[in-house]
Every structure is written in structure tokens, then in C-alpha cells.
Amino acid sequence: MDVFFEFLNNLSSPDWIVAHGGLYLLLFIIFAETGILIGFFLPGDPILFIAGMIVSNMTLGASEQIPTLIYWILMVSIAAILGNFVGYWCGKVFGKRIMKMEDSWFFKKSHILKAQEFYEKRGGGAIVLARFLPIVRTFAPIVAGIVGMEFRKFIVYNIIGAVIWAGSLVTLGYLLGENLWVQQNLELVILVIVLIATAPVIIKAFTSKDKVKLVD
């Protein structure tokens, strides 16, 4: 368990990420967080911000930075898109089995129920909005598969959501990546990003009076 928490802690260090896989490690994290059931604990939003910081601090010529930034955004978007496809497929094929699983430290049925509630209220747009909500973005594509969302519709929202999510946060990290204050207070910046991303979920959890019903 100590190794696990040490790994999560190291994910807030751009230097550690660069030394342990760089872009490939980032792509795996994004894919796992958006496509694998137990990947909900991975820090997707901070990772995208840090990805932008890494690009901004690369030793590149002025003419190479923007193409590199676009390439990273493209690769991250593809990883997020593929992750959601895996989640959708899991929901489609294993939906009933997933909902019968007992709660454990890595699986909580309440996470799926929250994603289901969010999906039912927002429709296809939930796939886009869920990208910016930790935990929900992991389970939203699974719920879409469980409830049988039209696949062509899912493809459109999946791509749009991934591009907006990756593009906005990676670009933000790129623009602020060379700022000395941001570099010296990266943990604080990451905490603010996480709080902003999770605020809607926290507010909903404390203000909602409705009970969520399970999909038959």
C-alpha cells in the first residue's frame, strides 16, 4: 500500500514523470482513468495540467513548441477516447455482472449510481461534461453501455469531450508551465484544480434529496 501511495504522490512531479516514461506514462494513466473500472483513483485533471507544463519546459525551438503541444493534446485525446470506448464496451457486455458486484475498497456501486443519475439528467452531453468530473468520468461510459446508449451518438460525444478536456487542461498547463510561482507551488495549484473539478460533485452530494434508482 505504501508503494501505491508513493506512486500517486510521484505523479505530481513533472521531473519524476519525465524520468519514468514521460508521454507514454501519461497516456497509460489517462487511458486507465477513463476506461478501467479501478482507475477512478488516478489524477486525470492534474496529469493533463502537468503534461502541458512538461511541454512548456522542453528544450525546443519556438517553431517546435506549438506542434509538440498539439501532438501531445492529440495523443492524450486518443488515449481518453479509447479509454471511454473500453468503458462503454465493459458496460455493454458486463453491465449486469458489474451491478451485482459487492462493494470493496476499489469498487463502490454508489459511484456508478451517481454516474447514472448524471447521465440521465444530461443525456449524451453527460459524456462531455463527465470528462471534467473525477470518478464520474470513469463510470459515465460504463453507464452509457449499461443503458444502451446509441453507439454512433456515443462516438460523437466521446470525441468532443476528450478533445475539449485534453485541449483545455494541457494548454492551461502549457501557458502557466514556465511561471516560477506555479512551479514552486505546484501542489497547491493541483489542489485548486482538483477542488474546482470536484466541487459540482461535492455540492450535489450534500444538496441532493433524491434517491437514485438502479437501471433494470
N, CA and C atoms as a LAMMPS dump frame, in Angstrom:
ITEM: TIMESTEP
0
ITEM: NUMBER OF ATOMS
648
ITEM: BOX BOUNDS ff ff ff
-5.0000000000000000e+02 5.0000000000000000e+02
-5.0000000000000000e+02 5.0000000000000000e+02
-5.0000000000000000e+02 5.0000000000000000e+02
ITEM: ATOMS id mol type element x y z
1 1 1 N 0.826 -1.206 0
2 1 2 C 0 0 0
3 1 3 C 0.863 1.26 0
4 2 1 N 1.996 1.2 0.713
5 2 2 C 2.902 2.353 0.749
6 2 3 C 3.438 2.67 -0.646
7 3 1 N 3.711 1.622 -1.417
8 3 2 C 4.207 1.81 -2.786
9 3 3 C 3.153 2.492 -3.636
10 4 1 N 1.889 2.115 -3.426
11 4 2 C 0.775 2.696 -4.174
12 4 3 C 0.676 4.196 -3.912
13 5 1 N 0.699 4.575 -2.631
14 5 2 C 0.581 5.999 -2.284
15 5 3 C 1.823 6.78 -2.726
16 6 1 N 2.958 6.14 -2.701
17 6 2 C 4.18 6.794 -3.177
18 6 3 C 4.074 7.064 -4.68
19 7 1 N 3.496 6.092 -5.41
20 7 2 C 3.293 6.262 -6.847
21 7 3 C 2.374 7.452 -7.126
22 8 1 N 1.245 7.537 -6.398
23 8 2 C 0.314 8.654 -6.588
24 8 3 C 0.985 9.986 -6.268
25 9 1 N 1.795 9.999 -5.227
26 9 2 C 2.488 11.221 -4.841
27 9 3 C 3.491 11.648 -5.913
28 10 1 N 4.162 10.677 -6.521
29 10 2 C 5.144 10.985 -7.558
30 10 3 C 4.5 11.551 -8.819
31 11 1 N 3.218 11.273 -9.002
32 11 2 C 2.521 11.76 -10.197
33 11 3 C 2.343 13.28 -10.189
34 12 1 N 2.644 13.912 -9.063
35 12 2 C 2.581 15.378 -9.006
36 12 3 C 3.921 16.017 -9.343
37 13 1 N 4.901 15.182 -9.707
38 13 2 C 6.236 15.686 -10.04
39 13 3 C 6.507 15.541 -11.531
40 14 1 N 6.58 16.653 -12.264
41 14 2 C 6.887 16.576 -13.699
42 14 3 C 8.206 15.878 -13.978
43 15 1 N 9.219 16.144 -13.145
44 15 2 C 10.532 15.52 -13.349
45 15 3 C 10.451 13.998 -13.202
46 16 1 N 9.693 13.532 -12.208
47 16 2 C 9.553 12.086 -11.999
48 16 3 C 8.827 11.444 -13.177
49 17 1 N 7.8 12.112 -13.674
50 17 2 C 7.04 11.586 -14.812
51 17 3 C 7.932 11.476 -16.038
52 18 1 N 8.716 12.531 -16.297
53 18 2 C 9.619 12.522 -17.457
54 18 3 C 10.627 11.385 -17.339
55 19 1 N 11.109 11.14 -16.123
56 19 2 C 12.124 10.105 -15.903
57 19 3 C 11.556 8.695 -15.915
58 20 1 N 10.222 8.563 -15.835
59 20 2 C 9.611 7.239 -15.759
60 20 3 C 8.584 7.002 -16.863
61 21 1 N 8.901 7.457 -18.04
62 21 2 C 8.029 7.148 -19.171
63 21 3 C 7.501 8.347 -19.921
64 22 1 N 7.481 9.499 -19.284
65 22 2 C 7.044 10.711 -19.964
66 22 3 C 5.655 10.59 -20.561
67 23 1 N 5.546 10.868 -21.831
68 23 2 C 4.264 10.85 -22.518
69 23 3 C 3.605 9.478 -22.434
70 24 1 N 4.385 8.414 -22.536
71 24 2 C 3.814 7.065 -22.5
72 24 3 C 3.153 6.773 -21.153
73 25 1 N 3.773 7.224 -20.073
74 25 2 C 3.178 7.054 -18.751
75 25 3 C 1.89 7.862 -18.644
76 26 1 N 1.914 9.081 -19.151
77 26 2 C 0.724 9.929 -19.117
78 26 3 C -0.428 9.296 -19.894
79 27 1 N -0.12 8.743 -21.051
80 27 2 C -1.155 8.12 -21.879
81 27 3 C -1.773 6.917 -21.176
82 28 1 N -0.925 6.138 -20.508
83 28 2 C -1.444 4.98 -19.773
84 28 3 C -2.369 5.423 -18.646
85 29 1 N -1.976 6.463 -17.914
86 29 2 C -2.787 6.954 -16.797
87 29 3 C -4.139 7.452 -17.293
88 30 1 N -4.127 8.238 -18.365
89 30 2 C -5.376 8.773 -18.905
90 30 3 C -6.267 7.641 -19.409
91 31 1 N -5.683 6.682 -20.105
92 31 2 C -6.461 5.543 -20.594
93 31 3 C -7.069 4.762 -19.434
94 32 1 N -6.261 4.503 -18.409
95 32 2 C -6.736 3.715 -17.271
96 32 3 C -7.826 4.444 -16.502
97 33 1 N -7.649 5.763 -16.322
98 33 2 C -8.629 6.513 -15.538
99 33 3 C -9.965 6.614 -16.257
100 34 1 N -9.934 6.638 -17.575
101 34 2 C -11.175 6.812 -18.332
102 34 3 C -11.755 5.506 -18.855
103 35 1 N -11.016 4.403 -18.714
104 35 2 C -11.52 3.177 -19.318
105 35 3 C -11.523 1.944 -18.455
106 36 1 N -10.768 1.961 -17.341
107 36 2 C -10.676 0.777 -16.497
108 36 3 C -11.403 1.054 -15.192
109 37 1 N -12.225 0.131 -14.773
110 37 2 C -13.104 0.321 -13.625
111 37 3 C -12.368 0.798 -12.386
112 38 1 N -11.203 0.207 -12.099
113 38 2 C -10.478 0.554 -10.876
114 38 3 C -9.558 1.755 -11.067
115 39 1 N -9.644 2.413 -12.227
116 39 2 C -8.762 3.549 -12.495
117 39 3 C -9.301 4.879 -12.009
118 40 1 N -10.459 4.861 -11.308
119 40 2 C -11.086 6.117 -10.899
120 40 3 C -10.226 6.931 -9.946
121 41 1 N -9.287 6.28 -9.245
122 41 2 C -8.468 6.984 -8.248
123 41 3 C -7.325 7.761 -8.886
124 42 1 N -7.061 7.553 -10.168
125 42 2 C -5.935 8.226 -10.821
126 42 3 C -6.254 9.707 -11.066
127 43 1 N -5.263 10.581 -10.949
128 43 2 C -5.483 12.03 -11.018
129 43 3 C -5.481 12.576 -12.446
130 44 1 N -6.551 12.377 -13.172
131 44 2 C -6.598 12.774 -14.579
132 44 3 C -6.393 14.249 -14.828
133 45 1 N -7.125 15.119 -14.112
134 45 2 C -7.022 16.56 -14.345
135 45 3 C -5.612 17.099 -14.052
136 46 1 N -5.043 16.797 -12.885
137 46 2 C -3.67 17.269 -12.624
138 46 3 C -2.656 16.733 -13.624
139 47 1 N -2.86 15.493 -14.075
140 47 2 C -1.933 14.9 -15.032
141 47 3 C -1.942 15.676 -16.345
142 48 1 N -3.102 16.102 -16.79
143 48 2 C -3.186 16.881 -18.035
144 48 3 C -2.496 18.235 -17.868
145 49 1 N -2.7 18.858 -16.716
146 49 2 C -2.045 20.147 -16.45
147 49 3 C -0.529 19.969 -16.45
148 50 1 N -0.059 18.92 -15.789
149 50 2 C 1.376 18.655 -15.73
150 50 3 C 1.93 18.331 -17.112
151 51 1 N 1.138 17.667 -17.947
152 51 2 C 1.567 17.371 -19.313
153 51 3 C 1.881 18.666 -20.058
154 52 1 N 1.026 19.668 -19.889
155 52 2 C 1.278 20.964 -20.519
156 52 3 C 2.524 21.622 -19.974
157 53 1 N 2.753 21.476 -18.66
158 53 2 C 3.959 22.038 -18.053
159 53 3 C 5.214 21.387 -18.626
160 54 1 N 5.154 20.08 -18.822
161 54 2 C 6.313 19.367 -19.361
162 54 3 C 6.658 19.889 -20.752
163 55 1 N 5.645 20.091 -21.583
164 55 2 C 5.88 20.601 -22.94
165 55 3 C 6.483 21.997 -22.885
166 56 1 N 5.954 22.845 -21.993
167 56 2 C 6.434 24.233 -21.924
168 56 3 C 7.893 24.322 -21.472
169 57 1 N 8.356 23.308 -20.747
170 57 2 C 9.727 23.328 -20.235
171 57 3 C 10.68 22.47 -21.057
172 58 1 N 10.211 21.948 -22.185
173 58 2 C 11.091 21.204 -23.074
174 58 3 C 12.076 22.159 -23.755
175 59 1 N 13.244 21.65 -24.055
176 59 2 C 14.238 22.45 -24.772
177 59 3 C 13.937 22.366 -26.26
178 60 1 N 13.059 23.239 -26.694
179 60 2 C 12.619 23.24 -28.088
180 60 3 C 12.725 24.642 -28.667
181 61 1 N 12.855 24.689 -29.977
182 61 2 C 12.841 25.972 -30.653
183 61 3 C 11.429 26.527 -30.68
184 62 1 N 11.301 27.823 -30.914
185 62 2 C 9.994 28.468 -30.925
186 62 3 C 9.057 27.831 -31.942
187 63 1 N 9.621 27.372 -33.061
188 63 2 C 8.798 26.79 -34.119
189 63 3 C 8.376 25.35 -33.818
190 64 1 N 8.956 24.754 -32.767
191 64 2 C 8.656 23.36 -32.44
192 64 3 C 7.686 23.207 -31.281
193 65 1 N 7.554 24.235 -30.452
194 65 2 C 6.738 24.108 -29.248
195 65 3 C 5.263 23.881 -29.552
196 66 1 N 4.695 24.693 -30.408
197 66 2 C 3.26 24.568 -30.7
198 66 3 C 2.936 23.229 -31.359
199 67 1 N 3.701 22.791 -32.387
200 67 2 C 3.441 21.458 -32.947
201 67 3 C 3.558 20.347 -31.903
202 68 1 N 4.527 20.478 -30.991
203 68 2 C 4.688 19.48 -29.928
204 68 3 C 3.481 19.5 -28.995
205 69 1 N 3.017 20.695 -28.656
206 69 2 C 1.839 20.83 -27.803
207 69 3 C 0.629 20.169 -28.462
208 70 1 N 0.442 20.45 -29.74
209 70 2 C -0.694 19.87 -30.475
210 70 3 C -0.584 18.347 -30.522
211 71 1 N 0.635 17.856 -30.711
212 71 2 C 0.85 16.407 -30.758
213 71 3 C 0.494 15.766 -29.422
214 72 1 N 0.918 16.368 -28.329
215 72 2 C 0.609 15.827 -27
216 72 3 C -0.898 15.844 -26.747
217 73 1 N -1.55 16.952 -27.117
218 73 2 C -3.003 17.038 -26.946
219 73 3 C -3.697 15.952 -27.765
220 74 1 N -3.227 15.739 -28.988
221 74 2 C -3.809 14.723 -29.857
222 74 3 C -3.648 13.334 -29.255
223 75 1 N -2.449 13.02 -28.777
224 75 2 C -2.191 11.701 -28.211
225 75 3 C -3.006 11.471 -26.935
226 76 1 N -3.075 12.486 -26.084
227 76 2 C -3.862 12.372 -24.855
228 76 3 C -5.341 12.206 -25.184
229 77 1 N -5.822 12.947 -26.179
230 77 2 C -7.224 12.833 -26.595
231 77 3 C -7.524 11.421 -27.082
232 78 1 N -6.618 10.857 -27.863
233 78 2 C -6.812 9.496 -28.37
234 78 3 C -6.864 8.501 -27.214
235 79 1 N -5.965 8.66 -26.231
236 79 2 C -5.966 7.767 -25.07
237 79 3 C -7.28 7.87 -24.31
238 80 1 N -7.792 9.091 -24.163
239 80 2 C -9.059 9.294 -23.456
240 80 3 C -10.229 8.717 -24.248
241 81 1 N -10.192 8.872 -25.555
242 81 2 C -11.256 8.329 -26.415
243 81 3 C -11.274 6.808 -26.341
244 82 1 N -10.103 6.2 -26.467
245 82 2 C -10.014 4.74 -26.403
246 82 3 C -10.44 4.23 -25.029
247 83 1 N -10.069 4.972 -23.984
248 83 2 C -10.463 4.581 -22.639
249 83 3 C -11.973 4.531 -22.489
250 84 1 N -12.653 5.548 -23.004
251 84 2 C -14.109 5.573 -22.923
252 84 3 C -14.754 4.464 -23.748
253 85 1 N -14.138 4.127 -24.871
254 85 2 C -14.652 3.017 -25.672
255 85 3 C -14.587 1.715 -24.88
256 86 1 N -13.49 1.521 -24.162
257 86 2 C -13.348 0.329 -23.328
258 86 3 C -14.413 0.323 -22.23
259 87 1 N -14.622 1.503 -21.606
260 87 2 C -15.639 1.614 -20.569
261 87 3 C -17.029 1.301 -21.104
262 88 1 N -17.347 1.833 -22.28
263 88 2 C -18.652 1.586 -22.906
264 88 3 C -18.826 0.098 -23.185
265 89 1 N -17.789 -0.521 -23.734
266 89 2 C -17.848 -1.946 -24.058
267 89 3 C -18.036 -2.781 -22.793
268 90 1 N -17.338 -2.416 -21.718
269 90 2 C -17.481 -3.145 -20.454
270 90 3 C -18.91 -3.04 -19.93
271 91 1 N -19.48 -1.834 -20.024
272 91 2 C -20.858 -1.652 -19.583
273 91 3 C -21.831 -2.434 -20.428
274 92 1 N -21.569 -2.486 -21.721
275 92 2 C -22.446 -3.191 -22.652
276 92 3 C -22.406 -4.695 -22.416
277 93 1 N -21.219 -5.232 -22.218
278 93 2 C -21.035 -6.684 -22.117
279 93 3 C -21.19 -7.196 -20.688
280 94 1 N -20.653 -6.441 -19.73
281 94 2 C -20.62 -6.946 -18.357
282 94 3 C -21.499 -6.134 -17.41
283 95 1 N -22.405 -5.329 -17.949
284 95 2 C -23.219 -4.435 -17.128
285 95 3 C -23.904 -5.106 -15.957
286 96 1 N -24.61 -6.188 -16.221
287 96 2 C -25.363 -6.861 -15.159
288 96 3 C -24.427 -7.439 -14.103
289 97 1 N -23.296 -7.979 -14.555
290 97 2 C -22.339 -8.543 -13.602
291 97 3 C -21.718 -7.448 -12.738
292 98 1 N -21.429 -6.305 -13.381
293 98 2 C -20.832 -5.191 -12.646
294 98 3 C -21.764 -4.712 -11.538
295 99 1 N -23.047 -4.598 -11.842
296 99 2 C -24.004 -4.096 -10.872
297 99 3 C -24.282 -5.093 -9.754
298 100 1 N -23.878 -6.327 -9.941
299 100 2 C -24.05 -7.343 -8.894
300 100 3 C -22.803 -7.483 -8.022
301 101 1 N -21.734 -6.796 -8.403
302 101 2 C -20.504 -6.86 -7.613
303 101 3 C -20.71 -6.246 -6.234
304 102 1 N -20.083 -6.833 -5.246
305 102 2 C -20.157 -6.282 -3.899
306 102 3 C -19.163 -5.131 -3.751
307 103 1 N -19.508 -4.166 -2.896
308 103 2 C -18.624 -3.027 -2.663
309 103 3 C -17.305 -3.487 -2.069
310 104 1 N -16.236 -2.823 -2.48
311 104 2 C -14.912 -3.1 -1.943
312 104 3 C -14.147 -1.787 -1.907
313 105 1 N -12.863 -1.844 -1.543
314 105 2 C -12.081 -0.602 -1.442
315 105 3 C -11.887 0.068 -2.785
316 106 1 N -11.916 -0.719 -3.891
317 106 2 C -11.706 -0.115 -5.208
318 106 3 C -12.983 -0.008 -6.021
319 107 1 N -14.077 -0.604 -5.535
320 107 2 C -15.334 -0.537 -6.283
321 107 3 C -16.469 -0.165 -5.346
322 108 1 N -17.166 0.896 -5.695
323 108 2 C -18.333 1.317 -4.956
324 108 3 C -19.502 1.451 -5.934
325 109 1 N -20.564 0.728 -5.666
326 109 2 C -21.724 0.793 -6.547
327 109 3 C -22.29 2.211 -6.597
328 110 1 N -22.107 2.969 -5.51
329 110 2 C -22.608 4.338 -5.466
330 110 3 C -21.974 5.204 -6.541
331 111 1 N -20.723 4.885 -6.93
332 111 2 C -20.066 5.654 -7.99
333 111 3 C -20.808 5.48 -9.315
334 112 1 N -21.216 4.266 -9.6
335 112 2 C -21.955 4.009 -10.835
336 112 3 C -23.332 4.661 -10.775
337 113 1 N -23.961 4.618 -9.608
338 113 2 C -25.288 5.215 -9.462
339 113 3 C -25.236 6.727 -9.652
340 114 1 N -24.169 7.363 -9.144
341 114 2 C -24.016 8.802 -9.346
342 114 3 C -23.806 9.127 -10.822
343 115 1 N -22.996 8.3 -11.476
344 115 2 C -22.772 8.499 -12.902
345 115 3 C -24.059 8.295 -13.681
346 116 1 N -24.861 7.326 -13.257
347 116 2 C -26.132 7.064 -13.925
348 116 3 C -27.081 8.239 -13.785
349 117 1 N -27.144 8.786 -12.569
350 117 2 C -28.003 9.936 -12.325
351 117 3 C -27.571 11.122 -13.175
352 118 1 N -26.268 11.358 -13.232
353 118 2 C -25.717 12.452 -14.029
354 118 3 C -26.043 12.248 -15.506
355 119 1 N -25.907 11.015 -15.976
356 119 2 C -26.171 10.682 -17.381
357 119 3 C -27.639 10.898 -17.729
358 120 1 N -28.536 10.441 -16.835
359 120 2 C -29.973 10.534 -17.118
360 120 3 C -30.443 11.982 -17.188
361 121 1 N -29.817 12.854 -16.41
362 121 2 C -30.222 14.255 -16.403
363 121 3 C -29.636 15.034 -17.571
364 122 1 N -28.44 14.641 -18.028
365 122 2 C -27.74 15.406 -19.062
366 122 3 C -27.814 14.764 -20.442
367 123 1 N -28.241 13.503 -20.508
368 123 2 C -28.288 12.827 -21.797
369 123 3 C -26.899 12.612 -22.363
370 124 1 N -26.774 12.681 -23.696
371 124 2 C -25.487 12.461 -24.332
372 124 3 C -24.442 13.471 -23.912
373 125 1 N -24.894 14.686 -23.559
374 125 2 C -23.956 15.715 -23.119
375 125 3 C -23.224 15.336 -21.844
376 126 1 N -23.755 14.351 -21.112
377 126 2 C -23.091 13.9 -19.886
378 126 3 C -21.728 13.32 -20.187
379 127 1 N -21.565 12.719 -21.362
380 127 2 C -20.281 12.139 -21.735
381 127 3 C -19.236 13.239 -21.869
382 128 1 N -19.67 14.414 -22.34
383 128 2 C -18.763 15.556 -22.46
384 128 3 C -18.49 16.161 -21.089
385 129 1 N -19.546 16.449 -20.333
386 129 2 C -19.397 17.097 -19.034
387 129 3 C -18.676 16.208 -18.031
388 130 1 N -18.899 14.9 -18.138
389 130 2 C -18.285 13.973 -17.188
390 130 3 C -16.765 13.985 -17.271
391 131 1 N -16.228 14.395 -18.404
392 131 2 C -14.767 14.462 -18.546
393 131 3 C -14.133 15.339 -17.471
394 132 1 N -14.881 16.337 -17.003
395 132 2 C -14.334 17.288 -16.042
396 132 3 C -14.691 16.94 -14.6
397 133 1 N -15.291 15.756 -14.394
398 133 2 C -15.68 15.35 -13.052
399 133 3 C -14.973 14.059 -12.657
400 134 1 N -14.012 14.136 -11.727
401 134 2 C -13.334 12.92 -11.276
402 134 3 C -14.332 11.875 -10.8
403 135 1 N -14 10.637 -10.931
404 135 2 C -14.838 9.476 -10.599
405 135 3 C -15.97 9.327 -11.598
406 136 1 N -16.767 10.402 -11.801
407 136 2 C -17.89 10.317 -12.732
408 136 3 C -17.399 9.99 -14.136
409 137 1 N -16.25 10.587 -14.555
410 137 2 C -15.775 10.348 -15.91
411 137 3 C -15.337 8.899 -16.123
412 138 1 N -14.978 8.213 -15.031
413 138 2 C -14.607 6.805 -15.156
414 138 3 C -15.838 5.94 -15.387
415 139 1 N -16.927 6.276 -14.695
416 139 2 C -18.101 5.417 -14.725
417 139 3 C -19.152 5.836 -15.752
418 140 1 N -19.091 7.076 -16.25
419 140 2 C -20.089 7.54 -17.218
420 140 3 C -20.149 6.673 -18.484
421 141 1 N -19.002 6.332 -19.113
422 141 2 C -19.084 5.48 -20.299
423 141 3 C -19.581 4.067 -19.989
424 142 1 N -19.275 3.583 -18.776
425 142 2 C -19.781 2.266 -18.377
426 142 3 C -21.293 2.305 -18.274
427 143 1 N -21.812 3.374 -17.664
428 143 2 C -23.26 3.531 -17.538
429 143 3 C -23.903 3.676 -18.915
430 144 1 N -23.218 4.418 -19.816
431 144 2 C -23.738 4.571 -21.182
432 144 3 C -23.882 3.207 -21.85
433 145 1 N -22.925 2.323 -21.603
434 145 2 C -23.014 0.972 -22.149
435 145 3 C -24.104 0.168 -21.495
436 146 1 N -24.267 0.322 -20.192
437 146 2 C -25.292 -0.426 -19.457
438 146 3 C -26.69 -0.051 -19.934
439 147 1 N -26.938 1.257 -20.118
440 147 2 C -28.275 1.701 -20.516
441 147 3 C -28.488 1.624 -22.025
442 148 1 N -27.451 1.224 -22.753
443 148 2 C -27.602 1.009 -24.193
444 148 3 C -27.653 2.278 -25.026
445 149 1 N -26.839 3.267 -24.678
446 149 2 C -26.78 4.486 -25.481
447 149 3 C -26.354 4.14 -26.91
448 150 1 N -26.989 4.774 -27.883
449 150 2 C -26.661 4.517 -29.286
450 150 3 C -25.165 4.736 -29.515
451 151 1 N -24.503 3.755 -30.113
452 151 2 C -23.049 3.794 -30.215
453 151 3 C -22.561 4.958 -31.064
454 152 1 N -23.238 5.246 -32.168
455 152 2 C -22.803 6.361 -33.018
456 152 3 C -22.902 7.689 -32.273
457 153 1 N -23.933 7.826 -31.469
458 153 2 C -24.096 9.027 -30.651
459 153 3 C -22.99 9.098 -29.606
460 154 1 N -22.682 7.953 -29.021
461 154 2 C -21.624 7.893 -28.016
462 154 3 C -20.276 8.286 -28.622
463 155 1 N -20.01 7.848 -29.837
464 155 2 C -18.749 8.172 -30.512
465 155 3 C -18.564 9.688 -30.613
466 156 1 N -19.625 10.372 -31.044
467 156 2 C -19.554 11.83 -31.24
468 156 3 C -19.241 12.538 -29.924
469 157 1 N -20.032 12.23 -28.89
470 157 2 C -19.832 12.889 -27.598
471 157 3 C -18.503 12.495 -26.965
472 158 1 N -18.083 11.279 -27.185
473 158 2 C -16.812 10.807 -26.645
474 158 3 C -15.651 11.612 -27.22
475 159 1 N -15.639 11.78 -28.538
476 159 2 C -14.558 12.519 -29.193
477 159 3 C -14.568 13.989 -28.787
478 160 1 N -15.76 14.606 -28.805
479 160 2 C -15.861 16.018 -28.435
480 160 3 C -15.374 16.24 -27.004
481 161 1 N -15.828 15.393 -26.084
482 161 2 C -15.449 15.541 -24.686
483 161 3 C -13.955 15.376 -24.467
484 162 1 N -13.37 14.382 -25.126
485 162 2 C -11.938 14.122 -24.951
486 162 3 C -11.094 15.284 -25.459
487 163 1 N -11.44 15.816 -26.616
488 163 2 C -10.667 16.906 -27.215
489 163 3 C -10.762 18.177 -26.363
490 164 1 N -11.979 18.493 -25.888
491 164 2 C -12.154 19.69 -25.054
492 164 3 C -11.417 19.538 -23.733
493 165 1 N -11.562 18.373 -23.105
494 165 2 C -10.92 18.12 -21.808
495 165 3 C -9.4 18.19 -21.925
496 166 1 N -8.856 17.416 -22.851
497 166 2 C -7.401 17.389 -23.026
498 166 3 C -6.881 18.737 -23.51
499 167 1 N -7.551 19.306 -24.489
500 167 2 C -7.093 20.569 -25.06
501 167 3 C -7.049 21.701 -24.05
502 168 1 N -8.079 21.805 -23.225
503 168 2 C -8.154 22.919 -22.282
504 168 3 C -7.127 22.793 -21.158
505 169 1 N -7.024 21.61 -20.533
506 169 2 C -6.142 21.462 -19.382
507 169 3 C -4.666 21.379 -19.778
508 170 1 N -4.362 20.699 -20.879
509 170 2 C -2.964 20.643 -21.33
510 170 3 C -2.498 22.038 -21.755
511 171 1 N -3.352 22.774 -22.447
512 171 2 C -2.998 24.135 -22.863
513 171 3 C -2.811 25.047 -21.659
514 172 1 N -3.674 24.893 -20.65
515 172 2 C -3.538 25.698 -19.432
516 172 3 C -2.192 25.42 -18.767
517 173 1 N -1.825 24.147 -18.68
518 173 2 C -0.529 23.789 -18.111
519 173 3 C 0.622 24.341 -18.926
520 174 1 N 0.457 24.345 -20.236
521 174 2 C 1.494 24.882 -21.126
522 174 3 C 1.671 26.387 -20.919
523 175 1 N 0.567 27.109 -20.809
524 175 2 C 0.625 28.563 -20.666
525 175 3 C 1.208 28.982 -19.314
526 176 1 N 0.963 28.174 -18.28
527 176 2 C 1.437 28.523 -16.939
528 176 3 C 2.692 27.758 -16.538
529 177 1 N 3.133 26.86 -17.396
530 177 2 C 4.222 25.958 -17.039
531 177 3 C 5.55 26.617 -16.747
532 178 1 N 5.828 27.756 -17.357
533 178 2 C 7.098 28.431 -17.126
534 178 3 C 7.007 29.477 -16.024
535 179 1 N 5.813 29.629 -15.462
536 179 2 C 5.632 30.594 -14.373
537 179 3 C 6.311 30.074 -13.113
538 180 1 N 7.221 30.857 -12.55
539 180 2 C 8.01 30.412 -11.401
540 180 3 C 7.126 30.111 -10.192
541 181 1 N 6.119 30.962 -9.957
542 181 2 C 5.241 30.741 -8.801
543 181 3 C 4.501 29.416 -8.932
544 182 1 N 4.019 29.119 -10.143
545 182 2 C 3.307 27.86 -10.38
546 182 3 C 4.24 26.678 -10.14
547 183 1 N 5.48 26.779 -10.609
548 183 2 C 6.439 25.696 -10.414
549 183 3 C 6.742 25.472 -8.939
550 184 1 N 6.835 26.559 -8.178
551 184 2 C 7.173 26.45 -6.758
552 184 3 C 5.976 26.046 -5.902
553 185 1 N 4.776 26.23 -6.435
554 185 2 C 3.559 25.912 -5.681
555 185 3 C 2.674 24.94 -6.456
556 186 1 N 3.322 23.983 -7.127
557 186 2 C 2.589 23.066 -7.999
558 186 3 C 1.549 22.256 -7.228
559 187 1 N 1.892 21.8 -6.031
560 187 2 C 0.946 21.011 -5.245
561 187 3 C -0.307 21.823 -4.923
562 188 1 N -0.13 23.103 -4.616
563 188 2 C -1.265 23.981 -4.338
564 188 3 C -2.111 24.168 -5.596
565 189 1 N -1.437 24.381 -6.728
566 189 2 C -2.151 24.552 -7.997
567 189 3 C -2.962 23.302 -8.319
568 190 1 N -2.364 22.137 -8.139
569 190 2 C -3.051 20.87 -8.4
570 190 3 C -4.247 20.715 -7.468
571 191 1 N -4.069 21.099 -6.2
572 191 2 C -5.168 21.012 -5.241
573 191 3 C -6.34 21.891 -5.676
574 192 1 N -6.03 23.093 -6.164
575 192 2 C -7.082 24.005 -6.634
576 192 3 C -7.804 23.4 -7.836
577 193 1 N -7.048 22.809 -8.761
578 193 2 C -7.651 22.179 -9.938
579 193 3 C -8.59 21.057 -9.521
580 194 1 N -8.143 20.231 -8.578
581 194 2 C -8.963 19.119 -8.098
582 194 3 C -10.223 19.634 -7.412
583 195 1 N -10.093 20.677 -6.593
584 195 2 C -11.245 21.238 -5.887
585 195 3 C -12.267 21.814 -6.858
586 196 1 N -11.768 22.514 -7.878
587 196 2 C -12.668 23.089 -8.878
588 196 3 C -13.401 21.978 -9.623
589 197 1 N -12.659 20.915 -9.955
590 197 2 C -13.255 19.81 -10.709
591 197 3 C -14.261 19.032 -9.889
592 198 1 N -13.986 18.874 -8.602
593 198 2 C -14.858 18.056 -7.76
594 198 3 C -15.968 18.843 -7.079
595 199 1 N -15.901 20.166 -7.121
596 199 2 C -16.903 20.993 -6.449
597 199 3 C -18.342 20.636 -6.843
598 200 1 N -18.638 20.477 -8.158
599 200 2 C -20.017 20.128 -8.528
600 200 3 C -20.484 18.816 -7.903
601 201 1 N -19.578 17.831 -7.831
602 201 2 C -19.939 16.536 -7.255
603 201 3 C -20.195 16.668 -5.763
604 202 1 N -19.32 17.428 -5.067
605 202 2 C -19.461 17.612 -3.62
606 202 3 C -20.755 18.357 -3.299
607 203 1 N -21.021 19.429 -4.038
608 203 2 C -22.241 20.21 -3.819
609 203 3 C -23.472 19.346 -4.043
610 204 1 N -23.433 18.543 -5.113
611 204 2 C -24.556 17.665 -5.434
612 204 3 C -24.777 16.645 -4.328
613 205 1 N -23.686 16.11 -3.795
614 205 2 C -23.796 15.073 -2.767
615 205 3 C -24.458 15.61 -1.498
616 206 1 N -24.208 16.895 -1.172
617 206 2 C -24.74 17.454 0.061
618 206 3 C -26.106 18.121 -0.109
619 207 1 N -26.479 18.434 -1.351
620 207 2 C -27.737 19.147 -1.579
621 207 3 C -28.837 18.28 -2.161
622 208 1 N -28.445 17.146 -2.791
623 208 2 C -29.447 16.296 -3.432
624 208 3 C -30.303 15.585 -2.392
625 209 1 N -31.608 15.604 -2.613
626 209 2 C -32.539 14.91 -1.727
627 209 3 C -33.17 13.706 -2.419
628 210 1 N -32.864 13.563 -3.726
629 210 2 C -33.484 12.491 -4.487
630 210 3 C -32.638 11.238 -4.388
631 211 1 N -33.252 10.118 -4.373
632 211 2 C -32.555 8.844 -4.379
633 211 3 C -32.407 8.359 -5.809
634 212 1 N -31.283 7.786 -6.088
635 212 2 C -31.007 7.29 -7.431
636 212 3 C -31.483 5.858 -7.544
637 213 1 N -32.136 5.538 -8.623
638 213 2 C -32.619 4.192 -8.854
639 213 3 C -31.706 3.445 -9.784
640 214 1 N -31.576 2.19 -9.543
641 214 2 C -30.707 1.356 -10.335
642 214 3 C -31.362 0.985 -11.645
643 215 1 N -30.576 0.952 -12.725
644 215 2 C -31.101 0.539 -14.023
645 215 3 C -31.502 -0.918 -13.945
646 216 1 N -32.649 -1.246 -14.501
647 216 2 C -33.071 -2.64 -14.507
648 216 3 C -32.218 -3.434 -15.466
